[in-house]
Amino acid sequence: MIMRMNREDLLELSDVELLKKAKKLKYDTFINALLIGFCIGIVVWSVAKNTWGFLTLIPLFFIYKMVNKSKNDEELKAVLKERNIK
């Protein structure tokens, strides 16, 4: 996973380093999407089998954590946009 950096740390990085972080961000986003889909599948299966309980809430917690983590990556996207790097 990408280590969380504040804006000042990101501004000190070179363009090449920022591109590497952006590539890693794309990969992490794809993996998170797969994991969220898997967790949603577990919840839907659990509800369909009428086994609503603690084990159903665990995937919901993981979904919440993954969605919140993706909101923190906006700083990297903003720095890339400022430097006109794709």
PDB file of N, CA, C and O in Angstrom, chain B, residues numbered from 101:
ATOM      1  N   MET B 101       0.828  -1.173   0.000  1.00  0.00           N
ATOM      2  CA  MET B 101       0.000   0.000   0.000  1.00  0.00           C
ATOM      3  C   MET B 101       0.880   1.247   0.000  1.00  0.00           C
ATOM      4  O   MET B 101       2.026   1.228   0.450  1.00  0.00           O
ATOM      5  N   ILE B 102       0.322   2.300  -0.505  1.00  0.00           N
ATOM      6  CA  ILE B 102       1.038   3.559  -0.533  1.00  0.00           C
ATOM      7  C   ILE B 102       1.072   4.139   0.875  1.00  0.00           C
ATOM      8  O   ILE B 102       0.050   4.221   1.556  1.00  0.00           O
ATOM      9  N   MET B 103       2.278   4.542   1.299  1.00  0.00           N
ATOM     10  CA  MET B 103       2.386   5.178   2.594  1.00  0.00           C
ATOM     11  C   MET B 103       1.745   6.559   2.498  1.00  0.00           C
ATOM     12  O   MET B 103       1.999   7.301   1.550  1.00  0.00           O
ATOM     13  N   ARG B 104       0.931   6.893   3.460  1.00  0.00           N
ATOM     14  CA  ARG B 104       0.229   8.169   3.435  1.00  0.00           C
ATOM     15  C   ARG B 104       1.214   9.301   3.636  1.00  0.00           C
ATOM     16  O   ARG B 104       1.971   9.324   4.606  1.00  0.00           O
ATOM     17  N   MET B 105       1.192  10.238   2.705  1.00  0.00           N
ATOM     18  CA  MET B 105       2.095  11.380   2.766  1.00  0.00           C
ATOM     19  C   MET B 105       1.247  12.646   2.762  1.00  0.00           C
ATOM     20  O   MET B 105       0.187  12.704   2.138  1.00  0.00           O
ATOM     21  N   ASN B 106       1.734  13.645   3.465  1.00  0.00           N
ATOM     22  CA  ASN B 106       1.012  14.909   3.421  1.00  0.00           C
ATOM     23  C   ASN B 106       1.412  15.671   2.158  1.00  0.00           C
ATOM     24  O   ASN B 106       2.298  15.249   1.416  1.00  0.00           O
ATOM     25  N   ARG B 107       0.761  16.767   1.938  1.00  0.00           N
ATOM     26  CA  ARG B 107       0.943  17.520   0.702  1.00  0.00           C
ATOM     27  C   ARG B 107       2.380  18.017   0.532  1.00  0.00           C
ATOM     28  O   ARG B 107       2.911  17.994  -0.579  1.00  0.00           O
ATOM     29  N   GLU B 108       3.007  18.459   1.605  1.00  0.00           N
ATOM     30  CA  GLU B 108       4.370  18.979   1.520  1.00  0.00           C
ATOM     31  C   GLU B 108       5.347  17.884   1.085  1.00  0.00           C
ATOM     32  O   GLU B 108       6.252  18.134   0.289  1.00  0.00           O
ATOM     33  N   ASP B 109       5.161  16.688   1.604  1.00  0.00           N
ATOM     34  CA  ASP B 109       6.023  15.570   1.207  1.00  0.00           C
ATOM     35  C   ASP B 109       5.843  15.235  -0.268  1.00  0.00           C
ATOM     36  O   ASP B 109       6.811  14.927  -0.964  1.00  0.00           O
ATOM     37  N   LEU B 110       4.620  15.296  -0.736  1.00  0.00           N
ATOM     38  CA  LEU B 110       4.360  15.002  -2.145  1.00  0.00           C
ATOM     39  C   LEU B 110       4.972  16.062  -3.062  1.00  0.00           C
ATOM     40  O   LEU B 110       5.457  15.745  -4.148  1.00  0.00           O
ATOM     41  N   LEU B 111       4.947  17.313  -2.623  1.00  0.00           N
ATOM     42  CA  LEU B 111       5.512  18.377  -3.444  1.00  0.00           C
ATOM     43  C   LEU B 111       7.025  18.270  -3.566  1.00  0.00           C
ATOM     44  O   LEU B 111       7.598  18.777  -4.530  1.00  0.00           O
ATOM     45  N   GLU B 112       7.680  17.626  -2.617  1.00  0.00           N
ATOM     46  CA  GLU B 112       9.131  17.470  -2.664  1.00  0.00           C
ATOM     47  C   GLU B 112       9.582  16.351  -3.602  1.00  0.00           C
ATOM     48  O   GLU B 112      10.757  16.287  -3.962  1.00  0.00           O
ATOM     49  N   LEU B 113       8.675  15.482  -3.997  1.00  0.00           N
ATOM     50  CA  LEU B 113       9.031  14.354  -4.858  1.00  0.00           C
ATOM     51  C   LEU B 113       9.234  14.807  -6.297  1.00  0.00           C
ATOM     52  O   LEU B 113       8.659  15.804  -6.734  1.00  0.00           O
ATOM     53  N   SER B 114      10.056  14.067  -7.021  1.00  0.00           N
ATOM     54  CA  SER B 114      10.264  14.360  -8.438  1.00  0.00           C
ATOM     55  C   SER B 114       9.073  13.836  -9.248  1.00  0.00           C
ATOM     56  O   SER B 114       8.221  13.110  -8.737  1.00  0.00           O
ATOM     57  N   ASP B 115       9.044  14.225 -10.512  1.00  0.00           N
ATOM     58  CA  ASP B 115       7.956  13.774 -11.391  1.00  0.00           C
ATOM     59  C   ASP B 115       7.957  12.256 -11.552  1.00  0.00           C
ATOM     60  O   ASP B 115       6.896  11.633 -11.590  1.00  0.00           O
ATOM     61  N   VAL B 116       9.141  11.664 -11.645  1.00  0.00           N
ATOM     62  CA  VAL B 116       9.242  10.215 -11.816  1.00  0.00           C
ATOM     63  C   VAL B 116       8.698   9.494 -10.575  1.00  0.00           C
ATOM     64  O   VAL B 116       7.977   8.503 -10.688  1.00  0.00           O
ATOM     65  N   GLU B 117       9.048   9.998  -9.410  1.00  0.00           N
ATOM     66  CA  GLU B 117       8.554   9.388  -8.171  1.00  0.00           C
ATOM     67  C   GLU B 117       7.037   9.522  -8.046  1.00  0.00           C
ATOM     68  O   GLU B 117       6.355   8.607  -7.583  1.00  0.00           O
ATOM     69  N   LEU B 118       6.527  10.669  -8.464  1.00  0.00           N
ATOM     70  CA  LEU B 118       5.076  10.860  -8.441  1.00  0.00           C
ATOM     71  C   LEU B 118       4.372   9.905  -9.397  1.00  0.00           C
ATOM     72  O   LEU B 118       3.306   9.376  -9.084  1.00  0.00           O
ATOM     73  N   LEU B 119       4.973   9.687 -10.563  1.00  0.00           N
ATOM     74  CA  LEU B 119       4.385   8.746 -11.515  1.00  0.00           C
ATOM     75  C   LEU B 119       4.381   7.323 -10.963  1.00  0.00           C
ATOM     76  O   LEU B 119       3.433   6.570 -11.187  1.00  0.00           O
ATOM     77  N   LYS B 120       5.446   6.952 -10.238  1.00  0.00           N
ATOM     78  CA  LYS B 120       5.482   5.628  -9.618  1.00  0.00           C
ATOM     79  C   LYS B 120       4.383   5.490  -8.572  1.00  0.00           C
ATOM     80  O   LYS B 120       3.727   4.452  -8.484  1.00  0.00           O
ATOM     81  N   LYS B 121       4.187   6.532  -7.788  1.00  0.00           N
ATOM     82  CA  LYS B 121       3.131   6.501  -6.780  1.00  0.00           C
ATOM     83  C   LYS B 121       1.756   6.453  -7.435  1.00  0.00           C
ATOM     84  O   LYS B 121       0.851   5.790  -6.927  1.00  0.00           O
ATOM     85  N   ALA B 122       1.591   7.147  -8.556  1.00  0.00           N
ATOM     86  CA  ALA B 122       0.311   7.128  -9.267  1.00  0.00           C
ATOM     87  C   ALA B 122       0.038   5.739  -9.830  1.00  0.00           C
ATOM     88  O   ALA B 122      -1.098   5.268  -9.797  1.00  0.00           O
ATOM     89  N   LYS B 123       1.069   5.087 -10.343  1.00  0.00           N
ATOM     90  CA  LYS B 123       0.907   3.726 -10.868  1.00  0.00           C
ATOM     91  C   LYS B 123       0.521   2.774  -9.750  1.00  0.00           C
ATOM     92  O   LYS B 123      -0.357   1.928  -9.924  1.00  0.00           O
ATOM     93  N   LYS B 124       1.174   2.910  -8.600  1.00  0.00           N
ATOM     94  CA  LYS B 124       0.843   2.083  -7.434  1.00  0.00           C
ATOM     95  C   LYS B 124      -0.583   2.375  -6.971  1.00  0.00           C
ATOM     96  O   LYS B 124      -1.295   1.468  -6.540  1.00  0.00           O
ATOM     97  N   LEU B 125      -0.998   3.632  -7.058  1.00  0.00           N
ATOM     98  CA  LEU B 125      -2.353   4.017  -6.666  1.00  0.00           C
ATOM     99  C   LEU B 125      -3.389   3.344  -7.561  1.00  0.00           C
ATOM    100  O   LEU B 125      -4.427   2.891  -7.078  1.00  0.00           O
ATOM    101  N   LYS B 126      -3.110   3.277  -8.867  1.00  0.00           N
ATOM    102  CA  LYS B 126      -4.025   2.598  -9.795  1.00  0.00           C
ATOM    103  C   LYS B 126      -4.168   1.128  -9.441  1.00  0.00           C
ATOM    104  O   LYS B 126      -5.276   0.591  -9.427  1.00  0.00           O
ATOM    105  N   TYR B 127      -3.049   0.479  -9.157  1.00  0.00           N
ATOM    106  CA  TYR B 127      -3.066  -0.941  -8.788  1.00  0.00           C
ATOM    107  C   TYR B 127      -3.843  -1.140  -7.486  1.00  0.00           C
ATOM    108  O   TYR B 127      -4.682  -2.036  -7.392  1.00  0.00           O
ATOM    109  N   ASP B 128      -3.563  -0.307  -6.488  1.00  0.00           N
ATOM    110  CA  ASP B 128      -4.264  -0.415  -5.206  1.00  0.00           C
ATOM    111  C   ASP B 128      -5.765  -0.182  -5.361  1.00  0.00           C
ATOM    112  O   ASP B 128      -6.570  -0.843  -4.705  1.00  0.00           O
ATOM    113  N   THR B 129      -6.138   0.752  -6.225  1.00  0.00           N
ATOM    114  CA  THR B 129      -7.553   1.028  -6.460  1.00  0.00           C
ATOM    115  C   THR B 129      -8.239  -0.186  -7.076  1.00  0.00           C
ATOM    116  O   THR B 129      -9.361  -0.524  -6.700  1.00  0.00           O
ATOM    117  N   PHE B 130      -7.569  -0.840  -8.016  1.00  0.00           N
ATOM    118  CA  PHE B 130      -8.128  -2.032  -8.650  1.00  0.00           C
ATOM    119  C   PHE B 130      -8.302  -3.157  -7.632  1.00  0.00           C
ATOM    120  O   PHE B 130      -9.347  -3.806  -7.599  1.00  0.00           O
ATOM    121  N   ILE B 131      -7.296  -3.389  -6.811  1.00  0.00           N
ATOM    122  CA  ILE B 131      -7.378  -4.437  -5.791  1.00  0.00           C
ATOM    123  C   ILE B 131      -8.489  -4.117  -4.788  1.00  0.00           C
ATOM    124  O   ILE B 131      -9.240  -5.006  -4.388  1.00  0.00           O
ATOM    125  N   ASN B 132      -8.592  -2.852  -4.383  1.00  0.00           N
ATOM    126  CA  ASN B 132      -9.665  -2.468  -3.455  1.00  0.00           C
ATOM    127  C   ASN B 132     -11.034  -2.712  -4.063  1.00  0.00           C
ATOM    128  O   ASN B 132     -11.950  -3.151  -3.367  1.00  0.00           O
ATOM    129  N   ALA B 133     -11.187  -2.436  -5.349  1.00  0.00           N
ATOM    130  CA  ALA B 133     -12.472  -2.676  -6.004  1.00  0.00           C
ATOM    131  C   ALA B 133     -12.813  -4.165  -5.997  1.00  0.00           C
ATOM    132  O   ALA B 133     -13.961  -4.541  -5.760  1.00  0.00           O
ATOM    133  N   LEU B 134     -11.822  -5.006  -6.255  1.00  0.00           N
ATOM    134  CA  LEU B 134     -12.056  -6.450  -6.201  1.00  0.00           C
ATOM    135  C   LEU B 134     -12.448  -6.901  -4.793  1.00  0.00           C
ATOM    136  O   LEU B 134     -13.384  -7.682  -4.622  1.00  0.00           O
ATOM    137  N   LEU B 135     -11.735  -6.410  -3.799  1.00  0.00           N
ATOM    138  CA  LEU B 135     -12.037  -6.799  -2.420  1.00  0.00           C
ATOM    139  C   LEU B 135     -13.403  -6.298  -1.966  1.00  0.00           C
ATOM    140  O   LEU B 135     -14.116  -7.003  -1.250  1.00  0.00           O
ATOM    141  N   ILE B 136     -13.771  -5.093  -2.375  1.00  0.00           N
ATOM    142  CA  ILE B 136     -15.089  -4.564  -2.028  1.00  0.00           C
ATOM    143  C   ILE B 136     -16.172  -5.414  -2.678  1.00  0.00           C
ATOM    144  O   ILE B 136     -17.176  -5.731  -2.040  1.00  0.00           O
ATOM    145  N   GLY B 137     -15.981  -5.786  -3.940  1.00  0.00           N
ATOM    146  CA  GLY B 137     -16.950  -6.652  -4.612  1.00  0.00           C
ATOM    147  C   GLY B 137     -17.080  -8.002  -3.937  1.00  0.00           C
ATOM    148  O   GLY B 137     -18.184  -8.525  -3.788  1.00  0.00           O
ATOM    149  N   PHE B 138     -15.954  -8.566  -3.529  1.00  0.00           N
ATOM    150  CA  PHE B 138     -15.966  -9.848  -2.820  1.00  0.00           C
ATOM    151  C   PHE B 138     -16.712  -9.724  -1.493  1.00  0.00           C
ATOM    152  O   PHE B 138     -17.526 -10.582  -1.153  1.00  0.00           O
ATOM    153  N   CYS B 139     -16.435  -8.663  -0.751  1.00  0.00           N
ATOM    154  CA  CYS B 139     -17.109  -8.451   0.537  1.00  0.00           C
ATOM    155  C   CYS B 139     -18.614  -8.235   0.351  1.00  0.00           C
ATOM    156  O   CYS B 139     -19.416  -8.734   1.140  1.00  0.00           O
ATOM    157  N   ILE B 140     -18.991  -7.500  -0.678  1.00  0.00           N
ATOM    158  CA  ILE B 140     -20.417  -7.299  -0.950  1.00  0.00           C
ATOM    159  C   ILE B 140     -21.065  -8.634  -1.302  1.00  0.00           C
ATOM    160  O   ILE B 140     -22.199  -8.896  -0.902  1.00  0.00           O
ATOM    161  N   GLY B 141     -20.358  -9.475  -2.043  1.00  0.00           N
ATOM    162  CA  GLY B 141     -20.874 -10.804  -2.358  1.00  0.00           C
ATOM    163  C   GLY B 141     -21.100 -11.634  -1.106  1.00  0.00           C
ATOM    164  O   GLY B 141     -22.100 -12.345  -1.005  1.00  0.00           O
ATOM    165  N   ILE B 142     -20.184 -11.548  -0.153  1.00  0.00           N
ATOM    166  CA  ILE B 142     -20.340 -12.276   1.107  1.00  0.00           C
ATOM    167  C   ILE B 142     -21.570 -11.778   1.859  1.00  0.00           C
ATOM    168  O   ILE B 142     -22.338 -12.577   2.393  1.00  0.00           O
ATOM    169  N   VAL B 143     -21.756 -10.467   1.900  1.00  0.00           N
ATOM    170  CA  VAL B 143     -22.907  -9.901   2.615  1.00  0.00           C
ATOM    171  C   VAL B 143     -24.207 -10.320   1.939  1.00  0.00           C
ATOM    172  O   VAL B 143     -25.152 -10.717   2.621  1.00  0.00           O
ATOM    173  N   VAL B 144     -24.271 -10.239   0.623  1.00  0.00           N
ATOM    174  CA  VAL B 144     -25.490 -10.618  -0.097  1.00  0.00           C
ATOM    175  C   VAL B 144     -25.791 -12.098   0.107  1.00  0.00           C
ATOM    176  O   VAL B 144     -26.943 -12.468   0.337  1.00  0.00           O
ATOM    177  N   TRP B 145     -24.777 -12.943   0.024  1.00  0.00           N
ATOM    178  CA  TRP B 145     -24.969 -14.374   0.241  1.00  0.00           C
ATOM    179  C   TRP B 145     -25.459 -14.640   1.665  1.00  0.00           C
ATOM    180  O   TRP B 145     -26.343 -15.470   1.880  1.00  0.00           O
ATOM    181  N   SER B 146     -24.883 -13.934   2.629  1.00  0.00           N
ATOM    182  CA  SER B 146     -25.263 -14.122   4.026  1.00  0.00           C
ATOM    183  C   SER B 146     -26.709 -13.696   4.263  1.00  0.00           C
ATOM    184  O   SER B 146     -27.445 -14.374   4.980  1.00  0.00           O
ATOM    185  N   VAL B 147     -27.112 -12.602   3.680  1.00  0.00           N
ATOM    186  CA  VAL B 147     -28.498 -12.144   3.837  1.00  0.00           C
ATOM    187  C   VAL B 147     -29.453 -13.099   3.134  1.00  0.00           C
ATOM    188  O   VAL B 147     -30.540 -13.376   3.643  1.00  0.00           O
ATOM    189  N   ALA B 148     -29.060 -13.603   1.974  1.00  0.00           N
ATOM    190  CA  ALA B 148     -29.921 -14.537   1.239  1.00  0.00           C
ATOM    191  C   ALA B 148     -30.101 -15.848   2.009  1.00  0.00           C
ATOM    192  O   ALA B 148     -31.158 -16.475   1.924  1.00  0.00           O
ATOM    193  N   LYS B 149     -29.091 -16.260   2.750  1.00  0.00           N
ATOM    194  CA  LYS B 149     -29.167 -17.493   3.528  1.00  0.00           C
ATOM    195  C   LYS B 149     -29.728 -17.256   4.934  1.00  0.00           C
ATOM    196  O   LYS B 149     -29.746 -18.170   5.759  1.00  0.00           O
ATOM    197  N   ASN B 150     -30.180 -16.039   5.202  1.00  0.00           N
ATOM    198  CA  ASN B 150     -30.739 -15.668   6.507  1.00  0.00           C
ATOM    199  C   ASN B 150     -29.763 -15.929   7.649  1.00  0.00           C
ATOM    200  O   ASN B 150     -30.154 -16.424   8.706  1.00  0.00           O
ATOM    201  N   THR B 151     -28.507 -15.597   7.435  1.00  0.00           N
ATOM    202  CA  THR B 151     -27.505 -15.760   8.484  1.00  0.00           C
ATOM    203  C   THR B 151     -26.929 -14.404   8.875  1.00  0.00           C
ATOM    204  O   THR B 151     -25.716 -14.255   9.027  1.00  0.00           O
ATOM    205  N   TRP B 152     -27.796 -13.429   9.034  1.00  0.00           N
ATOM    206  CA  TRP B 152     -27.370 -12.087   9.415  1.00  0.00           C
ATOM    207  C   TRP B 152     -26.805 -12.144  10.828  1.00  0.00           C
ATOM    208  O   TRP B 152     -27.493 -12.574  11.754  1.00  0.00           O
ATOM    209  N   GLY B 153     -25.576 -11.720  10.998  1.00  0.00           N
ATOM    210  CA  GLY B 153     -24.950 -11.759  12.312  1.00  0.00           C
ATOM    211  C   GLY B 153     -23.610 -11.076  12.304  1.00  0.00           C
ATOM    212  O   GLY B 153     -23.319 -10.253  11.435  1.00  0.00           O
ATOM    213  N   PHE B 154     -22.804 -11.418  13.266  1.00  0.00           N
ATOM    214  CA  PHE B 154     -21.493 -10.787  13.434  1.00  0.00           C
ATOM    215  C   PHE B 154     -20.597 -11.022  12.221  1.00  0.00           C
ATOM    216  O   PHE B 154     -19.878 -10.117  11.799  1.00  0.00           O
ATOM    217  N   LEU B 155     -20.633 -12.220  11.660  1.00  0.00           N
ATOM    218  CA  LEU B 155     -19.779 -12.513  10.507  1.00  0.00           C
ATOM    219  C   LEU B 155     -20.193 -11.748   9.260  1.00  0.00           C
ATOM    220  O   LEU B 155     -19.402 -11.606   8.327  1.00  0.00           O
ATOM    221  N   THR B 156     -21.410 -11.260   9.236  1.00  0.00           N
ATOM    222  CA  THR B 156     -21.851 -10.427   8.121  1.00  0.00           C
ATOM    223  C   THR B 156     -21.359  -9.000   8.298  1.00  0.00           C
ATOM    224  O   THR B 156     -21.145  -8.288   7.317  1.00  0.00           O
ATOM    225  N   LEU B 157     -21.181  -8.586   9.527  1.00  0.00           N
ATOM    226  CA  LEU B 157     -20.749  -7.213   9.781  1.00  0.00           C
ATOM    227  C   LEU B 157     -19.256  -7.010   9.514  1.00  0.00           C
ATOM    228  O   LEU B 157     -18.829  -5.888   9.240  1.00  0.00           O
ATOM    229  N   ILE B 158     -18.479  -8.050   9.588  1.00  0.00           N
ATOM    230  CA  ILE B 158     -17.035  -7.925   9.345  1.00  0.00           C
ATOM    231  C   ILE B 158     -16.743  -7.430   7.918  1.00  0.00           C
ATOM    232  O   ILE B 158     -15.951  -6.502   7.757  1.00  0.00           O
ATOM    233  N   PRO B 159     -17.354  -8.017   6.883  1.00  0.00           N
ATOM    234  CA  PRO B 159     -17.099  -7.476   5.531  1.00  0.00           C
ATOM    235  C   PRO B 159     -17.574  -6.029   5.380  1.00  0.00           C
ATOM    236  O   PRO B 159     -16.965  -5.251   4.646  1.00  0.00           O
ATOM    237  N   LEU B 160     -18.655  -5.668   6.068  1.00  0.00           N
ATOM    238  CA  LEU B 160     -19.121  -4.278   6.002  1.00  0.00           C
ATOM    239  C   LEU B 160     -18.088  -3.328   6.596  1.00  0.00           C
ATOM    240  O   LEU B 160     -17.903  -2.222   6.087  1.00  0.00           O
ATOM    241  N   PHE B 161     -17.414  -3.741   7.665  1.00  0.00           N
ATOM    242  CA  PHE B 161     -16.362  -2.925   8.259  1.00  0.00           C
ATOM    243  C   PHE B 161     -15.198  -2.761   7.285  1.00  0.00           C
ATOM    244  O   PHE B 161     -14.666  -1.661   7.133  1.00  0.00           O
ATOM    245  N   PHE B 162     -14.800  -3.851   6.626  1.00  0.00           N
ATOM    246  CA  PHE B 162     -13.701  -3.774   5.659  1.00  0.00           C
ATOM    247  C   PHE B 162     -14.058  -2.871   4.483  1.00  0.00           C
ATOM    248  O   PHE B 162     -13.212  -2.121   3.997  1.00  0.00           O
ATOM    249  N   ILE B 163     -15.298  -2.938   4.029  1.00  0.00           N
ATOM    250  CA  ILE B 163     -15.738  -2.053   2.941  1.00  0.00           C
ATOM    251  C   ILE B 163     -15.609  -0.595   3.374  1.00  0.00           C
ATOM    252  O   ILE B 163     -15.108   0.240   2.622  1.00  0.00           O
ATOM    253  N   TYR B 164     -16.061  -0.298   4.583  1.00  0.00           N
ATOM    254  CA  TYR B 164     -15.973   1.070   5.109  1.00  0.00           C
ATOM    255  C   TYR B 164     -14.531   1.558   5.141  1.00  0.00           C
ATOM    256  O   TYR B 164     -14.253   2.685   4.731  1.00  0.00           O
ATOM    257  N   LYS B 165     -13.603   0.722   5.626  1.00  0.00           N
ATOM    258  CA  LYS B 165     -12.197   1.117   5.728  1.00  0.00           C
ATOM    259  C   LYS B 165     -11.583   1.339   4.334  1.00  0.00           C
ATOM    260  O   LYS B 165     -10.806   2.274   4.144  1.00  0.00           O
ATOM    261  N   MET B 166     -11.930   0.483   3.364  1.00  0.00           N
ATOM    262  CA  MET B 166     -11.365   0.623   2.019  1.00  0.00           C
ATOM    263  C   MET B 166     -11.882   1.875   1.324  1.00  0.00           C
ATOM    264  O   MET B 166     -11.133   2.544   0.612  1.00  0.00           O
ATOM    265  N   VAL B 167     -13.145   2.192   1.522  1.00  0.00           N
ATOM    266  CA  VAL B 167     -13.714   3.381   0.889  1.00  0.00           C
ATOM    267  C   VAL B 167     -13.108   4.637   1.513  1.00  0.00           C
ATOM    268  O   VAL B 167     -12.797   5.587   0.795  1.00  0.00           O
ATOM    269  N   ASN B 168     -12.936   4.660   2.814  1.00  0.00           N
ATOM    270  CA  ASN B 168     -12.328   5.826   3.459  1.00  0.00           C
ATOM    271  C   ASN B 168     -10.874   6.007   3.060  1.00  0.00           C
ATOM    272  O   ASN B 168     -10.407   7.139   2.937  1.00  0.00           O
ATOM    273  N   LYS B 169     -10.148   4.913   2.856  1.00  0.00           N
ATOM    274  CA  LYS B 169      -8.750   5.009   2.452  1.00  0.00           C
ATOM    275  C   LYS B 169      -8.633   5.642   1.068  1.00  0.00           C
ATOM    276  O   LYS B 169      -7.702   6.405   0.808  1.00  0.00           O
ATOM    277  N   SER B 170      -9.562   5.330   0.195  1.00  0.00           N
ATOM    278  CA  SER B 170      -9.485   5.873  -1.161  1.00  0.00           C
ATOM    279  C   SER B 170      -9.711   7.378  -1.170  1.00  0.00           C
ATOM    280  O   SER B 170      -9.255   8.054  -2.092  1.00  0.00           O
ATOM    281  N   LYS B 171     -10.395   7.920  -0.181  1.00  0.00           N
ATOM    282  CA  LYS B 171     -10.605   9.366  -0.105  1.00  0.00           C
ATOM    283  C   LYS B 171      -9.312  10.086   0.239  1.00  0.00           C
ATOM    284  O   LYS B 171      -9.153  11.254  -0.117  1.00  0.00           O
ATOM    285  N   ASN B 172      -8.379   9.422   0.923  1.00  0.00           N
ATOM    286  CA  ASN B 172      -7.114  10.037   1.311  1.00  0.00           C
ATOM    287  C   ASN B 172      -6.156  10.191   0.143  1.00  0.00           C
ATOM    288  O   ASN B 172      -5.176  10.926   0.264  1.00  0.00           O
ATOM    289  N   ASP B 173      -6.392   9.542  -0.962  1.00  0.00           N
ATOM    290  CA  ASP B 173      -5.495   9.582  -2.105  1.00  0.00           C
ATOM    291  C   ASP B 173      -5.723  10.800  -3.003  1.00  0.00           C
ATOM    292  O   ASP B 173      -5.061  10.949  -4.030  1.00  0.00           O
ATOM    293  N   GLU B 174      -6.645  11.657  -2.620  1.00  0.00           N
ATOM    294  CA  GLU B 174      -6.956  12.830  -3.435  1.00  0.00           C
ATOM    295  C   GLU B 174      -5.788  13.815  -3.478  1.00  0.00           C
ATOM    296  O   GLU B 174      -5.637  14.536  -4.464  1.00  0.00           O
ATOM    297  N   GLU B 175      -4.960  13.862  -2.432  1.00  0.00           N
ATOM    298  CA  GLU B 175      -3.815  14.782  -2.427  1.00  0.00           C
ATOM    299  C   GLU B 175      -2.835  14.445  -3.535  1.00  0.00           C
ATOM    300  O   GLU B 175      -2.326  15.338  -4.213  1.00  0.00           O
ATOM    301  N   LEU B 176      -2.570  13.162  -3.722  1.00  0.00           N
ATOM    302  CA  LEU B 176      -1.663  12.750  -4.796  1.00  0.00           C
ATOM    303  C   LEU B 176      -2.233  13.137  -6.157  1.00  0.00           C
ATOM    304  O   LEU B 176      -1.503  13.623  -7.020  1.00  0.00           O
ATOM    305  N   LYS B 177      -3.514  12.926  -6.348  1.00  0.00           N
ATOM    306  CA  LYS B 177      -4.147  13.298  -7.614  1.00  0.00           C
ATOM    307  C   LYS B 177      -4.084  14.802  -7.844  1.00  0.00           C
ATOM    308  O   LYS B 177      -3.896  15.251  -8.975  1.00  0.00           O
ATOM    309  N   ALA B 178      -4.239  15.583  -6.777  1.00  0.00           N
ATOM    310  CA  ALA B 178      -4.183  17.045  -6.912  1.00  0.00           C
ATOM    311  C   ALA B 178      -2.780  17.510  -7.292  1.00  0.00           C
ATOM    312  O   ALA B 178      -2.633  18.407  -8.122  1.00  0.00           O
ATOM    313  N   VAL B 179      -1.750  16.914  -6.698  1.00  0.00           N
ATOM    314  CA  VAL B 179      -0.368  17.299  -7.029  1.00  0.00           C
ATOM    315  C   VAL B 179      -0.059  16.906  -8.470  1.00  0.00           C
ATOM    316  O   VAL B 179       0.593  17.663  -9.190  1.00  0.00           O
ATOM    317  N   LEU B 180      -0.517  15.737  -8.896  1.00  0.00           N
ATOM    318  CA  LEU B 180      -0.297  15.342 -10.290  1.00  0.00           C
ATOM    319  C   LEU B 180      -0.974  16.312 -11.254  1.00  0.00           C
ATOM    320  O   LEU B 180      -0.421  16.646 -12.301  1.00  0.00           O
ATOM    321  N   LYS B 181      -2.157  16.752 -10.897  1.00  0.00           N
ATOM    322  CA  LYS B 181      -2.885  17.688 -11.755  1.00  0.00           C
ATOM    323  C   LYS B 181      -2.184  19.047 -11.797  1.00  0.00           C
ATOM    324  O   LYS B 181      -2.124  19.677 -12.853  1.00  0.00           O
ATOM    325  N   GLU B 182      -1.657  19.503 -10.664  1.00  0.00           N
ATOM    326  CA  GLU B 182      -0.945  20.784 -10.622  1.00  0.00           C
ATOM    327  C   GLU B 182       0.281  20.773 -11.517  1.00  0.00           C
ATOM    328  O   GLU B 182       0.591  21.778 -12.157  1.00  0.00           O
ATOM    329  N   ARG B 183       0.980  19.651 -11.568  1.00  0.00           N
ATOM    330  CA  ARG B 183       2.188  19.535 -12.377  1.00  0.00           C
ATOM    331  C   ARG B 183       1.890  19.099 -13.810  1.00  0.00           C
ATOM    332  O   ARG B 183       2.813  18.946 -14.609  1.00  0.00           O
ATOM    333  N   ASN B 184       0.652  18.903 -14.137  1.00  0.00           N
ATOM    334  CA  ASN B 184       0.228  18.443 -15.458  1.00  0.00           C
ATOM    335  C   ASN B 184       0.890  17.126 -15.845  1.00  0.00           C
ATOM    336  O   ASN B 184       1.381  16.958 -16.961  1.00  0.00           O
ATOM    337  N   ILE B 185       0.889  16.205 -14.901  1.00  0.00           N
ATOM    338  CA  ILE B 185       1.436  14.875 -15.128  1.00  0.00           C
ATOM    339  C   ILE B 185       0.272  13.911 -15.249  1.00  0.00           C
ATOM    340  O   ILE B 185      -0.682  13.971 -14.473  1.00  0.00           O
ATOM    341  N   LYS B 186       0.358  13.015 -16.237  1.00  0.00           N
ATOM    342  CA  LYS B 186      -0.737  12.061 -16.422  1.00  0.00           C
ATOM    343  C   LYS B 186      -0.335  10.703 -15.974  1.00  0.00           C
ATOM    344  O   LYS B 186      -1.130   9.766 -16.054  1.00  0.00           O
TER     345      LYS B 186
END
